[in-house]
């Protein structure tokens, strides 16, 4: 009998301020309809009373009060964390062994952006430092800190989606500065905008063993109805395995199985507007474990919304599945611990030696490891 590892991945992006005008810009991109940005019109959309050319029900869900309830300041975040990281709260969502809920924070650096209309927290380590300070001050332990990346848009707007790592030198800077400035280097990754391409695929293959990016699902009418993300735009996983089986990707195509070093895990959304976890998907994970396979059941959301409803939603699905598969044990886990358990990975410390020399007027630095490292 296999074990279910429940992993709550969070795209950790800090405060988000979206004005009503900005909300209606998204509504226009979503539906093709340009409307006057008023509270009255927003309420009509939320009630399904606004003519949106057949997209009324989809818009009612996408622009619901739940999804527009943002954490706009760091005070909002700290209030949320006070609740979510308390022992009492975690134990409300205990696993079959009585262990509390865990969080895996995939942290982004917003750097080199010229326009920032949503008031995102800019600068290397800005978001990382806030979370680390909070955890240290409140003596919170047991959770995970990993890596999330947002490429630069063409005009360097912090609120625009983008996909090109080639045009985003800050991404490598983020990794390097994490080591130098904070002694931090990730083992797990969540792609910004759920999007990978050949450039990010090959970058990850050099450094990151565990990738929580796969969002292959059977598309719903809601997924298809959204103009701004249709046909694989921002998260094309249509050719990837749509099961809970992790896979090594192919060098030439991150969506198919191959011989690359890193492992890609499936990770579906909760508390957002597309590719969301369902009861059927949770049941499939339990069924796989019932068949003898250890299985990572990973979900992802964002820290700029209060995550309480998301946890309620996924936990109810897990409890429902557990009733149907009472012999399957499930455990709350971090992304790193779950990946290592599933892949039966052992991790031995590596020691580095460094020698400096000078040859024909040139400075030579030779660094050697006493064991194998990840990547080419």
C-alpha positions in Angstrom: 0.0 0.0 0.0 1.4 3.4 -1.0 1.4 6.6 1.0 -0.1 10.0 0.0 2.1 13.0 0.6 0.0 16.1 0.7 2.0 19.2 -0.4 0.7 22.7 -0.2 2.8 24.8 -2.6 2.4 28.6 -2.4 3.5 31.0 -5.0 4.9 33.5 -2.6 4.7 37.0 -4.2 3.9 39.4 -1.4 1.3 42.3 -1.3 -1.0 42.9 -4.2 -3.0 46.1 -4.8 -5.5 45.9 -7.6 -7.7 48.9 -8.2 -11.2 48.5 -9.6 -9.9 50.0 -12.9 -7.3 47.2 -13.1 -9.9 44.6 -12.3 -12.0 45.8 -15.3 -8.9 45.7 -17.5 -8.7 42.0 -16.7 -12.4 41.6 -17.3 -11.9 43.1 -20.8 -9.0 40.7 -21.5 -11.1 37.8 -20.2 -14.3 38.5 -22.0 -13.6 40.9 -24.8 -16.1 43.4 -23.3 -15.1 46.9 -22.2 -17.2 48.1 -19.3 -17.3 51.1 -17.0 -15.2 50.2 -13.9 -17.8 50.7 -11.2 -18.8 48.8 -8.1 -22.3 48.4 -9.5 -21.0 46.8 -12.6 -18.7 44.5 -10.7 -21.6 43.4 -8.5 -23.6 42.6 -11.6 -20.8 40.5 -12.9 -20.5 38.7 -9.6 -24.2 38.0 -9.7 -24.2 36.8 -13.3 -26.4 39.7 -14.4 -24.0 41.4 -16.9 -24.1 40.5 -20.6 -20.7 39.1 -21.4 -21.4 37.3 -24.6 -21.9 33.9 -23.1 -19.2 34.2 -20.4 -21.5 35.3 -17.6 -21.1 32.1 -15.5 -17.3 32.0 -16.0 -16.9 35.6 -15.1 -19.1 35.2 -12.0 -16.6 32.6 -10.7 -13.4 34.3 -11.9 -14.2 37.7 -10.5 -16.0 36.5 -7.3 -15.5 38.3 -4.0 -13.3 35.4 -2.9 -10.8 35.9 -5.6 -10.7 39.7 -5.3 -10.0 39.6 -1.5 -6.3 40.5 -1.5 -3.7 40.8 1.1 -2.7 44.4 0.2 -0.1 45.2 3.0 2.4 43.3 5.0 0.2 43.7 8.0 -2.5 41.8 6.1 0.1 39.0 5.6 1.1 38.9 9.2 -2.5 38.6 10.4 -3.0 35.7 8.0 0.3 34.0 9.1 -0.7 34.4 12.7 -3.7 32.2 12.0 -2.2 29.8 9.5 1.0 29.0 11.3 -0.5 28.5 14.7 -0.4 24.9 16.1 -4.1 24.9 16.8 -4.9 25.9 13.2 -2.5 23.3 11.6 -4.0 20.5 13.7 -7.5 21.3 12.3 -6.1 19.8 9.1 -4.2 16.9 10.6 -3.2 13.9 8.5 -3.9 10.3 9.2 -1.0 10.2 11.7 -2.3 13.3 13.5 0.4 15.7 12.1 -0.6 19.2 11.3 -0.7 21.1 8.0 2.5 22.2 6.4 3.4 25.0 3.9 6.0 25.2 1.1 6.7 28.8 0.3 8.0 29.3 -3.3 9.4 32.8 -3.1 9.9 35.2 -6.0 12.2 38.3 -6.4 10.6 41.2 -8.3 13.6 42.9 -9.8 14.3 45.3 -12.8 10.7 46.2 -13.3 10.0 49.8 -14.5 6.2 49.8 -13.9 4.6 48.6 -10.7 1.0 49.6 -10.6 -0.1 46.8 -8.2 2.4 47.9 -5.6 4.4 44.7 -5.6 7.4 44.4 -3.2 10.5 45.0 -5.3 14.1 44.1 -4.7 16.2 41.0 -4.1 15.3 39.1 -0.9 12.5 41.6 -0.1 9.8 38.9 0.1 12.1 36.2 1.4 13.4 38.5 4.2 9.9 39.3 5.4 8.9 35.6 5.7 12.2 34.7 7.3 11.9 37.5 9.8 8.4 36.5 10.7 9.3 32.8 11.1 12.3 33.7 13.3 10.4 36.2 15.4 7.5 33.8 16.0 9.7 30.7 16.4 7.8 29.0 13.6 9.4 25.8 12.2 8.7 22.8 10.0 7.8 24.5 6.8 9.7 24.8 3.5 11.2 27.7 1.6 11.8 27.2 -2.1 12.1 29.1 -5.4 9.6 30.8 -7.7 10.5 33.0 -10.7 8.7 35.7 -12.8 10.3 36.6 -16.1 10.3 40.2 -17.3 7.6 41.4 -19.6 8.7 43.2 -22.8 8.1 46.6 -21.2 9.2 45.5 -17.7 5.8 45.8 -16.1 5.5 43.9 -12.8 1.8 43.1 -13.2 2.2 41.6 -16.7 2.6 37.8 -17.4 5.8 36.9 -19.2 7.6 33.7 -20.2 11.1 34.5 -21.5 14.0 33.5 -19.2 16.5 34.6 -21.9 15.3 38.1 -21.5 15.3 38.0 -17.7 18.9 38.1 -16.3 17.6 38.8 -12.8 16.6 35.1 -12.6 20.2 33.9 -12.4 21.0 36.9 -10.2 18.3 35.8 -7.8 19.8 32.3 -7.5 23.4 33.7 -7.1 22.4 36.4 -4.6 20.5 33.9 -2.6 23.6 31.9 -2.0 25.9 34.9 -1.4 23.7 37.1 0.6 21.5 34.7 2.5 23.1 31.2 2.3 20.0 29.9 0.6 19.7 27.7 -2.5 16.5 25.9 -3.5 16.0 22.3 -4.3 12.4 22.8 -5.6 10.8 25.1 -8.1 7.4 26.4 -9.0 7.2 28.2 -12.4 5.8 31.7 -12.6 2.5 31.8 -14.5 2.7 28.0 -14.4 4.8 28.4 -17.5 7.9 26.5 -18.7 9.5 26.7 -22.1 12.8 25.4 -23.6 14.9 28.2 -22.0 13.5 27.7 -18.5 13.5 23.9 -19.0 17.3 23.8 -19.7 18.1 26.3 -16.9 16.2 24.2 -14.4 18.0 21.1 -15.6 21.3 22.5 -14.5 20.4 23.3 -10.9 17.0 22.2 -9.6 16.2 18.5 -8.9 12.5 18.9 -8.1 10.0 20.8 -10.3 6.4 21.2 -9.2 5.1 22.6 -12.5 3.0 20.0 -14.3 -0.6 21.2 -14.7 -1.9 18.7 -17.2 -5.6 18.3 -16.8 -8.7 17.6 -19.0 -9.7 21.2 -19.8 -13.1 22.3 -18.6 -15.5 24.8 -20.2 -14.3 27.3 -17.7 -10.7 26.8 -18.8 -11.6 27.2 -22.5 -13.8 30.3 -21.9 -10.9 32.5 -20.8 -9.4 34.3 -23.7 -6.3 35.5 -21.9 -5.1 31.9 -21.1 -6.6 29.8 -23.8 -4.8 27.3 -25.9 -1.9 26.8 -23.5 -1.0 30.4 -23.1 0.6 30.7 -19.7 1.0 27.1 -18.7 1.1 24.7 -21.6 1.1 21.2 -20.1 -1.3 19.7 -22.6 1.1 16.9 -23.7 2.4 16.1 -20.1 1.2 13.1 -18.1 -2.2 13.8 -16.6 -1.7 11.3 -13.8 0.0 11.8 -10.4 3.1 9.9 -11.6 6.3 12.1 -11.4 8.5 11.9 -14.5 11.9 12.8 -15.7 11.4 15.1 -18.8 12.9 14.7 -22.2 15.8 17.0 -23.1 13.9 18.2 -26.2 10.4 18.5 -24.6 9.7 19.2 -21.0 6.2 17.8 -21.4 7.1 14.2 -22.2 9.1 11.5 -20.4 12.8 11.3 -21.1 16.2 11.1 -19.5 16.7 14.4 -17.9 18.0 14.6 -14.3 15.2 16.6 -12.6 11.8 15.3 -11.7 8.6 17.0 -12.6 5.6 16.6 -10.2 2.0 17.4 -10.9 0.6 20.4 -9.0 -2.9 21.6 -9.6 -4.4 25.0 -8.6 -6.8 25.7 -5.7 -8.5 29.0 -5.1 -8.0 30.4 -8.6 -9.6 30.4 -12.0 -8.2 27.6 -14.0 -6.7 24.0 -13.9 -8.1 23.6 -10.4 -8.0 20.5 -8.2 -11.2 18.4 -8.1 -12.6 15.6 -6.0 -12.0 13.3 -8.9 -8.3 14.2 -9.1 -7.9 13.6 -5.3 -9.6 10.3 -5.7 -7.2 9.4 -8.5 -4.3 10.1 -6.2 -5.7 7.9 -3.5 -6.4 5.2 -6.0 -2.8 5.2 -7.2 -1.6 4.9 -3.6 -4.1 2.1 -3.0 -2.4 0.3 -5.9 0.9 0.4 -4.1 2.5 3.6 -5.4 3.7 6.4 -3.1 2.1 9.5 -4.5 2.6 13.3 -4.1 -0.8 15.1 -4.1 0.3 18.7 -4.6 -1.8 21.9 -4.8 -0.8 25.5 -5.3 -2.3 28.9 -4.6 -1.0 32.4 -3.9 -0.1 34.2 -0.7 -1.7 37.5 -1.8 -5.1 35.9 -1.1 -6.1 34.5 2.3 -5.5 30.8 1.9 -7.9 29.6 4.6 -10.7 28.8 2.1 -8.3 27.0 -0.1 -7.1 24.7 2.7 -10.7 24.1 3.7 -11.5 23.1 0.1 -8.7 20.7 -0.4 -8.9 19.2 3.0 -12.6 18.3 2.5 -11.7 16.5 -0.7 -8.9 14.6 1.1 -11.2 13.5 3.9 -13.8 12.4 1.3 -11.3 10.3 -0.5 -9.9 8.9 2.7 -13.4 7.5 3.5 -13.4 5.6 0.2 -9.8 4.4 0.7 -9.5 3.9 4.5 -6.4 1.7 4.1 -4.4 4.5 2.5 -2.2 6.6 4.9 -1.8 10.2 4.0 0.8 12.6 5.5 1.2 16.4 5.4 4.6 17.1 3.9 6.8 19.8 2.6 7.7 19.8 -1.1 11.3 18.9 -0.5 10.6 16.1 1.9 7.8 14.6 -0.3 10.0 14.6 -3.4 12.9 12.9 -1.6 10.6 10.3 -0.1 8.9 9.5 -3.4 12.2 9.3 -5.3 14.0 7.4 -2.5 16.7 10.0 -2.7 19.6 10.1 -0.3 21.5 13.3 0.3 25.1 13.3 1.4 26.9 16.5 2.4 29.3 17.7 -0.3 32.5 19.5 0.8 34.2 22.0 -1.5 37.8 22.9 -1.8 39.0 26.1 -3.4 42.6 26.9 -4.6 43.9 30.2 -6.0 46.9 30.4 -8.2 48.4 32.7 -10.8 49.5 31.5 -14.2 51.0 33.7 -16.9 49.5 36.8 -15.4 46.0 35.3 -15.0 44.2 34.6 -11.7 43.1 30.9 -11.6 40.4 29.7 -9.2 39.9 25.9 -9.0 36.9 24.6 -7.0 36.5 20.8 -6.5 33.7 18.8 -4.9 34.4 15.5 -3.0 31.2 13.9 -4.5 28.8 14.1 -7.4 26.7 17.2 -7.8 23.4 17.7 -9.6 23.4 18.9 -13.2 25.8 18.8 -16.1 
